[in-house]
């Protein structure tokens, strides 16, 4: 290693300051390195990216946030953040079934619903944070046991809000709208299902969850079902 005279390289003030601590001694000044990104050596970042991609893919293929939370040992909120963060597109919100499906296909089903609650499109109630939302599904109307009178108000061009409690489904909306669908022999209608807790969600997922997730929008919702 070649030694240099500090007077030929460093400013006089800096030389004077160094002489206070190491006059006449040989010093090695290491080369400055750029800080390495977290996980770049161990591969942890790459593994995390792959895991998040799997979570996102499974969500889009029909798994609910509660099921993914249990599978990957993460909180429901963590699963939501991963799903929302993995989506790179930016969608323009509209209070329509078609737009709800666009958000659903992008892995942002719950985000669409949160916007609706923020805009008071389902009435004055706030988003039920303590409940588990299982995304947008095609809800067979024959499975709805009862209507919770007047708890929510919605446009006829928006998905249902359905609660699953004690093994039964309850529609949170207008009894008149629900009755009109039944009278027109509508077989199923797009809906968001809310479940109060993990135990109830396990029951829901076991009996119904695997059959409900794959919703495909078609023109004519509100018309006679097949």
C-alpha positions as CSV (number, residue, x, y, z in Angstrom):
1,X,0.0,0.0,0.0
2,X,1.4,3.4,-0.9
3,X,1.5,6.0,1.8
4,X,0.6,9.7,1.1
5,X,1.5,12.8,3.0
6,X,-1.6,14.1,4.5
7,X,-0.5,17.7,3.8
8,X,-0.7,16.9,0.1
9,X,-4.2,15.6,0.3
10,X,-6.2,17.1,3.2
11,X,-7.1,20.7,4.0
12,X,-4.8,22.3,6.6
13,X,-7.6,22.6,9.1
14,X,-8.4,18.9,8.9
15,X,-4.7,18.0,9.2
16,X,-4.4,20.1,12.3
17,X,-7.4,18.4,13.8
18,X,-6.0,14.9,13.0
19,X,-2.7,15.8,14.5
20,X,-4.4,16.3,17.9
21,X,-5.2,12.6,18.0
22,X,-2.6,10.8,15.8
23,X,0.4,12.9,15.1
24,X,3.3,10.9,13.7
25,X,1.2,7.6,13.5
26,X,0.3,5.7,10.4
27,X,-3.5,5.7,9.8
28,X,-5.5,3.5,7.5
29,X,-8.6,5.3,6.2
30,X,-11.1,2.7,4.8
31,X,-12.9,3.2,1.6
32,X,-16.4,4.4,2.0
33,X,-19.0,1.8,1.0
34,X,-22.6,2.3,0.0
35,X,-24.9,0.8,2.6
36,X,-26.3,-2.5,1.4
37,X,-30.0,-2.9,1.2
38,X,-31.7,-4.9,3.9
39,X,-31.7,-8.6,3.1
40,X,-29.4,-8.3,0.0
41,X,-26.8,-10.7,1.4
42,X,-29.0,-13.2,3.1
43,X,-31.7,-13.3,0.3
44,X,-34.4,-12.4,2.9
45,X,-35.8,-9.7,0.7
46,X,-36.1,-12.0,-2.3
47,X,-37.8,-14.6,-0.2
48,X,-40.2,-12.1,1.2
49,X,-41.0,-10.8,-2.3
50,X,-41.8,-14.3,-3.4
51,X,-43.9,-15.0,-0.4
52,X,-45.9,-11.8,-0.9
53,X,-46.4,-12.7,-4.6
54,X,-47.8,-16.1,-3.5
55,X,-50.2,-14.5,-1.1
56,X,-51.4,-12.1,-3.8
57,X,-51.9,-14.9,-6.3
58,X,-53.8,-17.0,-3.9
59,X,-56.0,-14.1,-2.9
60,X,-56.8,-13.4,-6.6
61,X,-57.6,-17.1,-7.0
62,X,-60.2,-17.1,-4.3
63,X,-58.6,-17.4,-0.9
64,X,-60.0,-15.0,1.8
65,X,-57.8,-12.8,4.0
66,X,-58.7,-14.9,7.0
67,X,-57.6,-18.1,5.4
68,X,-54.4,-16.5,4.2
69,X,-53.8,-15.1,7.7
70,X,-53.9,-18.5,9.2
71,X,-51.8,-20.2,6.4
72,X,-48.9,-17.7,6.6
73,X,-49.1,-16.9,10.3
74,X,-49.7,-13.2,9.6
75,X,-52.4,-10.8,10.9
76,X,-55.4,-10.0,8.8
77,X,-54.2,-6.4,8.5
78,X,-50.8,-7.6,7.2
79,X,-52.4,-9.7,4.5
80,X,-54.5,-6.8,3.4
81,X,-51.4,-4.5,3.2
82,X,-49.6,-7.2,1.1
83,X,-52.5,-7.6,-1.2
84,X,-53.1,-3.9,-1.7
85,X,-49.4,-3.2,-2.1
86,X,-48.8,-5.9,-4.7
87,X,-51.4,-4.3,-7.0
88,X,-49.6,-1.8,-9.3
89,X,-52.6,-0.5,-11.2
90,X,-54.6,2.5,-10.2
91,X,-58.4,2.2,-10.7
92,X,-60.9,5.0,-10.8
93,X,-63.7,4.4,-8.4
94,X,-67.3,4.2,-9.5
95,X,-70.3,3.0,-7.3
96,X,-71.3,0.2,-9.8
97,X,-71.2,-3.5,-9.9
98,X,-68.8,-3.4,-12.9
99,X,-66.4,-1.2,-11.1
100,X,-66.6,-3.4,-7.9
101,X,-65.6,-6.4,-10.1
102,X,-62.6,-4.5,-11.6
103,X,-61.3,-3.9,-8.1
104,X,-62.0,-7.5,-7.2
105,X,-60.0,-8.8,-10.1
106,X,-57.1,-6.5,-9.2
107,X,-57.1,-7.9,-5.7
108,X,-58.6,-4.8,-4.2
109,X,-62.2,-5.9,-3.4
110,X,-62.1,-4.6,0.1
111,X,-60.6,-1.3,-0.9
112,X,-63.6,-0.6,-3.2
113,X,-65.9,-1.4,-0.3
114,X,-64.0,0.9,2.1
115,X,-64.4,3.8,-0.4
116,X,-68.1,3.2,-0.4
117,X,-68.3,3.4,3.4
118,X,-66.1,6.5,3.3
119,X,-68.5,8.1,0.8
120,X,-71.5,7.0,2.9
121,X,-72.9,5.1,-0.1
122,X,-74.1,2.3,2.2
123,X,-75.7,4.8,4.7
124,X,-74.2,6.5,7.7
125,X,-72.6,3.4,9.3
126,X,-68.8,3.2,9.4
127,X,-66.8,0.3,8.1
128,X,-67.0,-2.7,10.5
129,X,-63.3,-3.0,11.2
130,X,-63.7,-5.7,13.8
131,X,-65.3,-8.1,11.3
132,X,-63.6,-10.2,8.6
133,X,-64.5,-9.2,5.1
134,X,-64.3,-12.1,2.6
135,X,-64.4,-10.2,-0.6
136,X,-66.8,-10.1,-3.5
137,X,-68.7,-13.3,-4.1
138,X,-71.8,-14.4,-6.1
139,X,-74.3,-14.9,-3.3
140,X,-77.1,-17.4,-3.9
141,X,-80.2,-15.6,-2.6
142,X,-81.7,-18.9,-1.4
143,X,-79.0,-19.1,1.3
144,X,-80.0,-15.7,2.8
145,X,-82.0,-16.5,5.9
146,X,-83.3,-13.1,6.7
147,X,-83.0,-9.3,6.1
148,X,-81.7,-7.0,8.8
149,X,-84.3,-4.3,8.4
150,X,-83.1,-1.0,7.2
151,X,-79.5,-1.2,8.5
152,X,-78.1,-0.2,5.2
153,X,-79.3,1.7,2.1
154,X,-77.8,1.0,-1.3
155,X,-78.2,1.7,-4.9
156,X,-79.6,-1.2,-7.0
157,X,-76.3,-1.1,-9.0
158,X,-74.1,-2.0,-6.0
159,X,-73.2,-5.3,-4.3
160,X,-75.1,-6.6,-1.3
161,X,-73.6,-6.5,2.2
162,X,-74.2,-9.9,3.9
163,X,-73.3,-10.9,7.4
164,X,-72.6,-14.5,8.4
165,X,-73.5,-15.1,12.1
166,X,-74.1,-18.4,13.9
167,X,-74.1,-20.3,10.6
168,X,-76.7,-18.1,8.9
169,X,-76.6,-15.4,6.3
170,X,-78.3,-12.0,6.8
171,X,-78.7,-9.4,4.1
172,X,-78.0,-5.9,5.4
173,X,-80.2,-3.7,3.3
174,X,-83.6,-2.9,1.9
175,X,-86.2,-5.7,2.3
176,X,-88.1,-4.2,-0.7
177,X,-85.0,-4.5,-3.0
178,X,-84.4,-8.1,-1.8
179,X,-88.0,-9.1,-2.3
180,X,-88.0,-7.6,-5.8
181,X,-85.0,-9.7,-6.7
182,X,-86.7,-12.8,-5.4
183,X,-89.9,-12.0,-7.3
184,X,-87.9,-11.8,-10.5
185,X,-86.4,-15.2,-9.8
186,X,-82.9,-13.8,-9.5
187,X,-80.8,-16.8,-8.5
188,X,-77.7,-15.0,-7.2
189,X,-76.4,-11.4,-6.6
190,X,-72.9,-10.0,-6.0
191,X,-72.2,-9.5,-2.3
192,X,-69.6,-8.8,0.3
193,X,-69.7,-11.2,3.2
194,X,-68.7,-10.1,6.7
195,X,-67.9,-12.6,9.4
196,X,-67.5,-11.5,13.1
197,X,-64.6,-13.6,14.2
198,X,-62.0,-16.3,13.4
199,X,-64.1,-19.2,14.8
200,X,-67.1,-18.2,12.7
201,X,-64.9,-17.6,9.7
202,X,-63.6,-21.2,9.9
203,X,-67.2,-22.4,9.8
204,X,-68.0,-20.2,6.9
205,X,-64.9,-21.2,4.9
206,X,-65.5,-24.9,5.6
207,X,-69.1,-25.0,4.4
208,X,-69.2,-22.2,1.8
209,X,-66.0,-20.3,1.2
210,X,-64.5,-22.5,-1.5
211,X,-67.6,-22.2,-3.6
212,X,-68.2,-18.5,-3.4
213,X,-65.1,-16.7,-4.4
214,X,-64.9,-17.1,-8.2
215,X,-67.3,-14.4,-9.3
216,X,-67.6,-13.5,-13.0
217,X,-69.6,-10.4,-13.9
218,X,-72.2,-10.7,-16.6
219,X,-74.7,-8.2,-17.9
220,X,-78.1,-8.9,-16.6
221,X,-77.6,-9.1,-12.9
222,X,-81.0,-8.5,-11.5
223,X,-82.6,-10.5,-14.3
224,X,-83.8,-14.0,-14.1
225,X,-81.1,-16.4,-13.1
226,X,-80.2,-19.6,-14.9
